[in-house]
Amino acid sequence: MRARSALFDVYGGHLRERGGAATIAALVRLLEPLGFAAPAVRTAVSRTVRQGWLQPSRLPDGPGYAMTPRGERRLDEAAARIYRTGPSTWDGRWHVVVLEELPGRDSRDHLASELQLLGYGALGPVTWIAPRPSPELADVLAAEEVAARTFHGSHDGGDAELAAKAWDLAELGRDYAAFVAHWHETVSVVDETDDAAAFAASQQLLHSWRKFLFRDPGLPAELLPPDWPGHAAATFFDEQTLRLAPGTSRFVDECLRPVRNVSTA
């Protein structure tokens, strides 16, 4: 886990529902159980500000940082897929993105990573599909200075076969099963009454689970293989997150509580 990723997880999972901002001191306290020292946290905050995800914010306890509107959109979209907060919105049509030209190699690799994070799978070098449009697509294309045509369309053929071409569902299913096998031994033994331990475990679990966002577009059930391992993995993630939630919440609240200096005569 990198400090920048940990920041995103903390803002998305905890700070968004607590006003959306925190001081550097609070962020240092929050990331300490994850093994990050103060200099690493400050560096990650500065880098995230430069990238347009965080912005300075004046707080009652002093200078702090809040997510930018762009960052909030990314957090909202990620949360909907991490926690499966909404029902499937697939209407039988695909959102198709056709790049007007193929960018250079470095830009192409970065664009591919961003499109995958938004839930798009590649059918070819310039053609991408997703079960639903992403509100961030225009921002991603503009940032890479890439022009594209976008439209909705129905596939004249088997949609499950098309999904299997755009995403490696067999490998993804194996990795979901491996996720459960690994984290069941690691997280299940964590004492949920130890607030710092509960927080650290929940963030490490979330970080590992969040990696699936780059690979799983959230396909509707009718397009997935039978006995899809992703369902069992999602249930495991939800159960462990819920078990660790009370201690995690107490730890976050304690870290956000203002630290008062006590002067002595």
C-alpha positions as CSV (number, residue, x, y, z in Angstrom):
1,M,0.0,0.0,0.0
2,R,1.2,3.5,-0.9
3,A,0.5,6.5,1.2
4,R,-1.4,8.1,-1.7
5,S,-3.7,5.1,-2.0
6,A,-4.2,5.0,1.8
7,L,-5.3,8.7,1.6
8,F,-7.9,7.9,-1.0
9,D,-9.2,5.1,1.1
10,V,-9.4,7.2,4.2
11,Y,-11.2,10.1,2.5
12,G,-13.6,7.8,0.7
13,G,-14.3,5.4,3.5
14,H,-14.3,7.7,6.5
15,L,-13.8,11.4,5.9
16,R,-16.4,11.9,3.3
17,E,-19.1,11.2,5.8
18,R,-17.4,13.3,8.5
19,G,-17.3,16.6,6.6
20,G,-14.8,15.6,3.9
21,A,-11.7,17.3,5.3
22,A,-9.0,16.8,7.8
23,T,-5.8,18.5,9.1
24,I,-2.4,17.2,8.3
25,A,-2.0,16.2,12.0
26,A,-5.2,14.1,11.8
27,L,-4.1,12.5,8.6
28,V,-0.7,11.6,10.2
29,R,-2.5,10.0,13.1
30,L,-4.9,8.1,10.8
31,L,-2.1,6.6,8.6
32,E,0.3,5.7,11.5
33,P,-1.2,2.2,12.1
34,L,-0.6,1.5,8.4
35,G,3.1,2.2,8.8
36,F,3.4,5.6,7.3
37,A,5.5,8.3,9.0
38,A,4.6,11.9,9.0
39,P,7.0,12.9,6.1
40,A,5.5,10.2,3.9
41,V,2.0,11.5,4.6
42,R,2.9,15.1,3.9
43,T,4.5,14.1,0.6
44,A,1.5,12.1,-0.4
45,V,-0.8,15.0,0.4
46,S,1.3,17.4,-1.6
47,R,1.4,15.1,-4.6
48,T,-2.4,14.5,-4.4
49,V,-3.0,18.3,-4.3
50,R,-0.8,18.7,-7.4
51,Q,-2.8,16.0,-9.2
52,G,-6.0,17.8,-8.5
53,W,-7.6,15.4,-6.1
54,L,-7.2,17.4,-2.9
55,Q,-7.4,21.1,-2.2
56,P,-6.5,23.3,0.9
57,S,-9.3,23.9,3.3
58,R,-9.5,26.1,6.3
59,L,-10.7,24.1,9.3
60,P,-11.5,25.1,12.9
61,D,-8.4,23.3,14.1
62,G,-6.2,24.9,11.4
63,P,-5.2,24.3,7.8
64,G,-6.5,21.1,6.3
65,Y,-7.3,19.4,3.0
66,A,-10.6,18.4,1.3
67,M,-11.4,16.5,-1.8
68,T,-11.9,18.5,-5.0
69,P,-15.1,18.0,-6.9
70,R,-13.2,15.8,-9.3
71,G,-11.9,13.8,-6.3
72,E,-15.5,13.5,-4.9
73,R,-16.8,12.1,-8.3
74,R,-14.0,9.5,-8.3
75,L,-14.8,8.5,-4.7
76,D,-18.5,8.3,-5.3
77,E,-18.1,6.1,-8.4
78,A,-15.6,3.9,-6.6
79,A,-17.8,3.5,-3.5
80,A,-20.7,2.4,-5.6
81,R,-18.6,-0.4,-7.0
82,I,-16.7,-1.2,-3.8
83,Y,-19.8,-1.6,-1.7
84,R,-22.3,-2.6,-4.4
85,T,-24.5,0.2,-3.3
86,G,-26.9,0.2,-6.2
87,P,-28.8,-2.4,-8.3
88,S,-27.6,-3.2,-11.8
89,T,-28.5,-0.5,-14.2
90,W,-27.7,-2.4,-17.4
91,D,-30.4,-2.0,-20.0
92,G,-29.0,-4.5,-22.5
93,R,-27.0,-1.9,-24.3
94,W,-23.3,-1.2,-24.1
95,H,-21.5,2.1,-23.8
96,V,-19.0,2.1,-26.6
97,V,-15.9,4.4,-26.8
98,V,-14.0,4.6,-30.1
99,L,-10.8,6.5,-30.0
100,E,-10.3,8.7,-33.1
101,E,-6.6,8.0,-33.0
102,L,-4.2,5.8,-30.9
103,P,-2.1,8.0,-28.6
104,G,1.6,7.5,-28.0
105,R,2.8,4.5,-25.9
106,D,3.1,6.2,-22.5
107,S,-0.2,8.1,-22.9
108,R,-1.8,4.9,-24.3
109,D,-0.8,2.8,-21.2
110,H,-2.0,5.5,-18.8
111,L,-5.3,5.9,-20.7
112,A,-5.9,2.2,-20.7
113,S,-5.3,2.1,-16.9
114,E,-7.8,5.0,-16.4
115,L,-10.4,3.5,-18.7
116,Q,-10.2,0.1,-16.9
117,L,-10.6,1.9,-13.6
118,L,-13.8,3.5,-15.0
119,G,-15.2,0.0,-15.9
120,Y,-14.3,-0.2,-19.6
121,G,-12.9,-3.3,-21.3
122,A,-11.0,-3.3,-24.6
123,L,-12.3,-5.0,-27.7
124,G,-9.4,-3.7,-29.8
125,P,-6.7,-1.0,-29.8
126,V,-9.2,1.9,-30.2
127,T,-12.6,0.3,-29.1
128,W,-13.7,0.0,-25.5
129,I,-17.0,-1.0,-24.0
130,A,-18.7,-0.7,-20.5
131,P,-22.1,-1.9,-19.2
132,R,-22.8,1.8,-18.3
133,P,-21.2,5.2,-19.1
134,S,-18.9,6.7,-16.6
135,P,-19.4,10.3,-15.6
136,E,-15.6,10.7,-15.5
137,L,-15.0,9.6,-19.0
138,A,-14.9,13.1,-20.5
139,D,-12.4,14.2,-17.9
140,V,-10.1,11.2,-18.6
141,L,-10.2,11.8,-22.3
142,A,-9.5,15.5,-22.0
143,A,-6.6,14.9,-19.6
144,E,-4.9,12.6,-22.1
145,E,-5.9,14.9,-25.0
146,V,-7.6,12.1,-26.8
147,A,-10.7,12.5,-29.0
148,A,-13.3,9.8,-29.1
149,R,-16.7,8.9,-30.4
150,T,-19.1,7.5,-27.8
151,F,-22.5,5.9,-28.2
152,H,-24.8,3.3,-26.8
153,G,-25.5,0.1,-28.8
154,S,-26.8,-3.4,-28.6
155,H,-24.6,-6.3,-29.5
156,D,-25.8,-8.4,-32.4
157,G,-24.8,-11.6,-30.7
158,G,-24.2,-13.1,-27.3
159,D,-23.6,-10.4,-24.7
160,A,-21.9,-12.9,-22.3
161,E,-19.4,-13.9,-25.1
162,L,-18.7,-10.2,-25.7
163,A,-18.1,-9.6,-22.0
164,A,-15.7,-12.6,-21.9
165,K,-13.7,-11.0,-24.8
166,A,-13.4,-7.6,-23.2
167,W,-12.5,-8.9,-19.7
168,D,-10.6,-12.1,-18.6
169,L,-13.4,-13.3,-16.3
170,A,-11.8,-16.7,-15.7
171,E,-8.7,-15.2,-14.3
172,L,-10.7,-12.6,-12.4
173,G,-12.8,-15.4,-10.8
174,R,-9.7,-17.2,-9.7
175,D,-8.3,-14.1,-8.1
176,Y,-11.6,-13.5,-6.2
177,A,-11.3,-17.0,-4.8
178,A,-7.7,-16.4,-3.8
179,F,-8.6,-13.1,-2.2
180,V,-11.0,-14.8,0.2
181,A,-8.6,-17.6,0.9
182,H,-5.8,-15.2,1.8
183,W,-7.7,-12.6,3.8
184,H,-9.9,-15.1,5.7
185,E,-6.8,-16.3,7.6
186,T,-5.5,-12.7,8.0
187,V,-8.5,-10.6,8.9
188,S,-10.7,-13.1,10.7
189,V,-8.3,-13.3,13.7
190,V,-8.1,-9.5,14.2
191,D,-9.5,-8.4,17.6
192,E,-12.3,-6.0,16.7
193,T,-12.1,-4.4,20.1
194,D,-8.6,-3.2,19.4
195,D,-9.5,0.0,17.6
196,A,-6.2,0.7,15.9
197,A,-5.8,-2.9,14.9
198,A,-9.4,-2.9,13.5
199,F,-8.8,0.2,11.5
200,A,-5.5,-1.1,10.1
201,A,-7.0,-4.4,9.1
202,S,-10.1,-2.9,7.5
203,Q,-7.9,-0.4,5.5
204,Q,-5.6,-3.2,4.4
205,L,-8.6,-5.3,3.4
206,L,-10.2,-2.4,1.5
207,H,-6.9,-1.6,-0.3
208,S,-6.7,-5.2,-1.5
209,W,-10.4,-5.3,-2.5
210,R,-10.1,-1.9,-4.3
211,K,-7.6,-3.4,-6.7
212,F,-10.5,-5.3,-8.3
213,L,-11.9,-1.9,-9.5
214,F,-9.2,-1.9,-12.2
215,R,-10.4,-5.3,-13.4
216,D,-14.1,-5.8,-12.6
217,P,-16.6,-3.5,-14.4
218,G,-19.5,-4.6,-12.3
219,L,-21.2,-6.7,-14.9
220,P,-24.8,-7.7,-14.4
221,A,-25.4,-11.3,-13.2
222,E,-26.7,-12.5,-16.5
223,L,-23.3,-11.8,-18.2
224,L,-21.2,-13.6,-15.5
225,P,-20.3,-17.3,-15.4
226,P,-22.3,-19.6,-13.1
227,D,-21.3,-19.6,-9.5
228,W,-19.4,-16.4,-9.9
229,P,-16.7,-16.3,-7.2
230,G,-17.0,-12.5,-7.1
231,H,-20.3,-12.9,-5.2
232,A,-18.7,-14.9,-2.4
233,A,-15.8,-12.5,-2.3
234,A,-18.1,-9.5,-2.0
235,T,-20.0,-11.1,0.8
236,F,-16.8,-11.9,2.7
237,F,-15.6,-8.3,2.3
238,D,-18.9,-6.9,3.5
239,E,-19.0,-9.2,6.5
240,Q,-15.5,-8.4,7.7
241,T,-15.9,-4.7,7.0
242,L,-19.0,-4.7,9.1
243,R,-17.4,-6.7,11.9
244,L,-14.5,-4.2,12.1
245,A,-16.6,-1.1,11.6
246,P,-17.2,-0.2,15.3
247,G,-13.6,-0.2,16.3
248,T,-12.6,1.5,13.0
249,S,-15.1,4.2,13.6
250,R,-14.0,4.9,17.1
251,F,-10.4,5.1,15.9
252,V,-11.2,7.6,13.2
253,D,-13.2,9.7,15.5
254,E,-10.4,9.8,18.0
255,C,-7.9,10.8,15.3
256,L,-10.1,13.6,14.2
257,R,-10.6,14.9,17.7
258,P,-8.7,18.2,18.1
259,V,-5.5,17.9,20.1
260,R,-5.4,20.7,22.7
261,N,-2.0,22.0,24.0
262,V,-2.0,22.2,27.7
263,S,0.3,24.9,29.1
264,T,1.8,24.7,32.5
265,A,2.7,27.6,34.8
